[in-house]
């Protein structure tokens, strides 16, 4: 059977909504007013059968994520759906392969997604590199944390949001994988940002400077089931972090459970015992390199690391970067030049895990994603992406 692939537009809104609702369980919801599949920063590809029926689709979100202190252009994959009767027929592969071609043409160099099941995405070169985890912490544990006497808390105002955004950006810049919260995917106004939460609290130090913030929602009830869900709790200083956590602890009598998104190395762990914080939910996320030379050039690299490694990349989904390349690192910059001897051979999933800092060369060898090279090439590749564990705090 011959299928036709094309971008979806306003005329396809009902078809796209219906197919997505079957896959993700919102069939009873009407199409939102003003929603279209081609909203700013989003490109949706659809697959049509000969009868003109939409049988598969996938969304390409224009976004950025921080790696090595720089924003890397990303294709955020979402809304991947296939008609129930045609699953397992290769339609997801068809639409995702075409989507990656278009994403590369618009400038994306890597792709990330949250997977409901990893197998079909691994078959196309994505690899799991991290997870968005909500931890469940008893509020009574946080109540034992004493607030800082020189730090005050108050509700955020719209005028506070530039300072809040800069605090988040400082953390994102120093991390690995965190979203850049600007551009078409983050077009909410300050009023809309504040309205999305029951509480948006800023911590102010003794100089009047905003030193941290927490965004949170209060669940229903005031019995043993009462809870707070905290999307962000970020302190620029230990005093701000401690005081914000103490505020959450003060809810213990009416909301005894706090759900909070935390990365593996969050400073909150210096104040909360890991045995007291149980994972409530984990959403794994995956990464794929779309344009290897562009991806190497886009991210930052260790400033004091200088060296070269000859690589050979295999990739039948993104064949434009297959073959031999020389990785050259110097002064915090990197480039991937054509040529070299192909000393180290990387499969797409190995390239993804290495690029994200989610796997060392030794781990990739044991997984079968990396072959060739020696202790010297392993050491350089390990040092190149060593650092914070890949972390995402935004679901898409």
C-alpha positions in Angstrom: 0.0 0.0 0.0 1.3 3.5 -0.8 1.0 6.1 1.9 1.3 9.9 1.5 3.2 12.0 4.1 2.6 15.7 4.5 2.5 18.5 7.1 -0.9 19.0 8.8 -2.6 22.3 8.8 -5.7 24.0 10.2 -8.0 22.0 7.9 -6.7 18.8 9.6 -7.3 19.9 13.2 -10.2 17.5 13.8 -8.4 14.5 12.2 -5.2 15.2 14.2 -7.1 15.6 17.5 -9.1 12.5 17.0 -6.1 10.3 16.2 -4.1 11.7 19.2 -7.1 11.3 21.5 -7.3 7.6 20.7 -3.7 7.1 21.5 -3.5 9.1 24.7 -7.0 8.7 26.1 -8.7 12.1 25.8 -11.4 11.1 23.3 -14.2 12.7 25.4 -12.5 16.1 25.3 -13.5 18.6 22.5 -10.9 20.2 20.3 -9.8 23.3 22.2 -10.8 26.6 20.8 -8.1 28.0 18.5 -6.0 24.8 18.5 -4.4 23.8 15.3 -1.6 21.3 14.5 0.6 23.9 13.0 0.8 26.3 15.9 4.0 28.5 16.2 7.0 26.4 17.0 5.3 23.1 16.1 5.2 21.1 12.9 3.1 18.0 12.6 3.5 15.4 9.9 0.7 13.1 9.0 0.5 9.8 7.1 -2.5 9.3 4.9 -3.7 6.1 3.3 -4.9 5.9 -0.3 -8.4 6.7 0.8 -7.3 9.9 2.5 -7.6 8.7 6.0 -5.0 10.0 8.6 -3.4 6.9 9.9 -0.3 8.2 11.7 1.2 11.4 12.9 4.1 12.9 14.9 4.9 16.4 16.2 8.2 18.2 15.9 8.5 20.9 18.6 11.1 23.7 18.1 12.9 23.9 21.4 16.4 24.1 23.0 18.2 22.2 25.7 21.3 23.0 27.6 24.5 20.9 27.1 27.9 22.1 28.1 26.7 25.6 29.0 25.2 26.2 25.6 21.7 25.9 24.1 21.5 23.1 21.5 18.7 23.3 18.9 16.3 20.4 19.5 13.4 18.6 17.8 11.1 17.7 20.6 9.1 14.7 19.5 5.5 14.5 20.8 2.1 13.2 19.9 3.3 10.1 18.0 0.1 8.2 17.1 -0.8 5.4 14.8 -4.3 4.1 13.9 -5.0 1.0 16.2 -5.6 -1.3 13.2 -2.3 -0.4 11.6 0.2 -0.6 14.5 3.3 -2.6 13.8 3.2 -1.9 10.1 6.1 0.6 10.0 4.0 3.8 9.9 5.7 5.3 13.0 9.1 4.6 11.4 7.9 6.3 8.2 6.6 9.5 9.8 9.5 9.8 12.3 12.1 9.3 9.6 10.5 12.0 7.5 10.1 14.2 10.5 13.8 14.0 11.3 14.7 15.0 7.8 12.6 18.1 8.2 13.9 18.9 11.7 17.4 18.8 10.3 16.5 21.2 7.5 15.1 23.7 10.0 18.3 23.5 12.1 17.7 21.0 14.8 20.8 18.9 15.6 19.4 16.5 18.3 16.0 15.1 19.1 14.5 14.3 22.5 11.2 12.7 23.5 9.4 11.1 26.4 8.8 7.4 25.6 5.8 5.4 26.6 7.8 2.3 25.5 11.4 2.5 24.4 11.6 -0.4 21.8 10.2 1.4 18.7 12.3 4.5 19.4 15.5 2.5 20.1 15.0 0.8 16.7 15.3 4.3 15.2 18.3 5.4 17.2 17.0 7.1 20.2 18.3 6.0 23.6 17.1 6.6 27.2 19.4 9.1 28.9 17.4 10.3 31.9 14.0 10.5 33.6 11.8 13.2 35.0 11.1 12.0 38.5 8.7 13.2 41.1 9.7 12.2 44.6 7.3 11.8 47.5 8.6 13.4 50.7 6.7 13.5 54.0 6.0 17.1 54.8 7.0 16.4 58.4 10.5 15.7 57.2 10.7 19.1 55.6 9.2 20.7 58.8 12.4 19.7 60.6 14.4 22.0 58.3 14.9 25.4 59.9 14.4 28.5 57.7 17.1 31.1 57.4 16.4 34.1 59.6 17.6 36.6 57.0 15.6 35.2 54.1 11.9 36.2 53.6 9.2 34.6 51.5 6.4 36.2 49.5 4.1 35.5 46.6 5.7 36.2 43.2 4.5 39.1 41.1 4.8 39.5 37.3 7.7 41.9 37.9 9.6 39.1 39.6 9.5 36.6 36.7 12.6 38.0 34.9 14.7 37.3 38.0 13.1 33.9 38.4 13.9 33.0 34.8 17.5 34.0 35.3 17.8 31.8 38.4 16.5 28.9 36.4 18.8 29.7 33.5 21.8 29.7 35.8 20.9 26.2 36.9 20.2 25.0 33.3 23.4 26.5 32.0 25.4 24.6 34.6 23.5 21.4 34.0 23.0 18.9 31.2 19.7 18.5 29.3 17.5 21.1 31.0 15.1 22.9 28.8 15.6 26.5 27.6 12.4 28.1 28.7 12.0 30.6 25.9 10.9 30.5 22.3 7.6 29.3 20.8 7.2 26.4 23.1 7.2 28.7 26.1 5.1 31.6 24.9 3.0 32.1 28.1 2.7 35.6 29.4 3.8 36.4 33.0 0.2 36.4 34.1 -0.4 33.0 32.6 2.7 31.6 34.2 1.6 32.7 37.6 -2.0 31.6 37.0 -0.8 28.0 36.2 0.0 27.5 39.9 -1.9 27.8 43.2 1.3 29.2 44.7 4.5 30.8 43.2 6.8 31.8 46.1 10.0 33.8 45.9 12.7 33.8 48.5 14.3 37.2 49.1 17.6 37.7 50.9 18.6 40.5 53.3 19.6 42.8 50.4 16.2 42.6 48.7 17.4 40.3 45.9 15.4 37.3 44.8 17.5 34.3 45.7 15.2 31.4 44.9 11.6 30.4 44.1 9.2 27.5 44.2 6.1 26.9 42.0 3.5 24.6 43.5 -0.1 23.4 43.4 -2.2 22.3 46.3 -4.2 19.1 45.9 -7.7 18.6 47.3 -8.6 17.7 50.9 -6.9 18.2 54.2 -6.7 14.7 55.5 -4.0 12.0 55.0 -4.4 12.3 51.3 -3.6 16.0 51.1 -0.6 16.9 49.1 1.5 19.6 47.4 3.0 19.1 44.0 6.1 21.2 43.4 7.3 21.7 39.9 10.4 23.8 40.6 12.2 24.5 43.8 15.4 26.3 43.0 17.6 28.3 45.4 20.5 30.3 44.2 21.8 30.1 47.8 21.6 27.4 50.5 19.6 29.8 52.7 17.0 30.2 50.0 16.7 26.5 49.4 16.4 25.7 53.1 13.8 28.4 53.7 11.6 27.3 50.7 11.8 23.6 51.9 10.8 24.7 55.4 7.7 26.5 53.9 6.7 23.2 52.3 7.1 21.5 55.6 4.7 23.9 57.3 1.9 22.3 55.3 2.3 19.0 57.3 -0.9 19.2 59.2 -3.2 19.6 56.2 -1.0 18.4 53.3 1.2 15.6 54.7 2.7 14.7 51.4 5.0 16.8 49.1 5.7 15.7 45.5 8.7 17.4 44.1 10.7 17.1 40.9 14.3 16.5 41.7 17.4 15.6 39.6 20.0 13.2 40.9 22.4 16.0 42.1 19.9 18.6 43.2 21.1 20.6 46.3 17.8 19.6 48.0 19.5 16.2 48.6 21.9 17.9 51.0 18.9 18.6 53.3 16.7 15.6 52.7 17.7 12.0 53.3 17.3 9.9 50.1 15.6 7.3 52.3 12.8 9.8 53.1 12.2 10.6 49.4 10.5 7.8 47.5 10.1 8.0 43.7 6.4 8.6 43.0 6.6 8.6 39.2 9.4 8.5 36.6 9.0 9.5 33.0 12.1 8.3 31.0 13.3 10.6 28.2 15.4 9.7 25.2 17.8 11.5 22.9 19.0 11.0 19.3 21.6 12.9 17.4 20.1 14.3 14.2 23.1 16.1 12.7 26.3 14.9 14.2 28.6 17.8 13.0 26.0 20.3 14.0 25.5 18.7 17.4 29.2 18.7 18.2 29.5 22.3 17.1 26.4 23.4 19.1 27.2 22.1 22.6 29.9 23.3 24.9 32.9 21.1 25.8 35.4 21.2 28.7 37.5 24.3 28.3 40.8 22.7 29.3 40.4 19.5 27.3 42.3 19.3 24.0 42.4 16.3 21.8 41.3 14.4 18.8 39.5 11.0 18.2 38.7 9.4 14.9 35.1 8.2 14.8 33.0 6.1 12.4 29.3 6.6 12.7 26.7 4.1 11.5 23.2 5.5 11.0 20.7 4.3 8.4 17.9 6.6 9.7 20.0 9.8 9.4 22.4 8.7 6.7 23.7 12.2 6.0 26.2 11.9 8.9 27.3 8.2 8.4 30.9 7.5 7.8 34.3 8.6 9.2 34.8 11.8 11.1 37.5 13.3 13.3 36.3 14.8 16.6 38.5 17.8 17.4 38.2 19.4 20.9 40.0 22.6 22.0 39.2 25.6 24.1 35.7 24.6 25.0 34.7 24.2 21.3 34.3 21.0 19.2 34.0 20.2 15.6 33.5 17.0 13.6 35.6 17.0 10.4 35.0 14.5 7.6 37.8 11.9 7.3 40.0 10.1 9.7 40.6 6.4 10.2 37.4 5.4 11.9 39.2 4.2 15.0 36.2 4.3 17.3 32.9 3.0 15.9 29.6 4.3 17.4 26.1 3.1 16.8 23.3 5.8 16.9 22.2 4.8 20.4 25.9 4.9 21.6 26.4 8.3 20.0 23.2 9.6 21.8 24.2 8.3 25.2 27.8 9.6 24.9 26.6 13.0 23.7 24.2 13.4 26.6 26.8 12.3 29.1 24.6 9.3 30.0 27.2 6.6 29.2 31.0 6.2 29.5 32.9 4.5 26.7 33.3 1.4 28.9 29.5 1.2 29.5 28.9 1.7 25.8 31.3 -1.1 25.0 29.4 -3.4 27.3 26.2 -2.5 25.6 27.6 -3.1 22.2 27.2 0.5 21.1 30.9 1.3 20.9 33.8 -0.7 19.4 37.4 0.0 18.5 39.8 2.5 20.1 41.9 2.0 23.2 42.4 3.3 26.7 43.5 6.7 25.4 40.4 7.3 23.2 38.2 6.0 26.0 39.7 8.5 28.4 39.2 11.5 26.0 35.7 10.5 25.2 34.8 10.0 28.8 36.3 13.4 29.8 34.5 15.2 26.9 31.0 14.6 28.3 31.7 14.0 31.9 29.6 16.2 34.2 26.1 16.5 35.6 23.7 13.6 34.9 21.2 14.5 32.1 18.1 16.1 33.7 14.8 17.4 32.4 12.1 19.2 34.4 9.7 19.9 31.6 7.3 17.3 30.2 6.2 17.7 26.6 
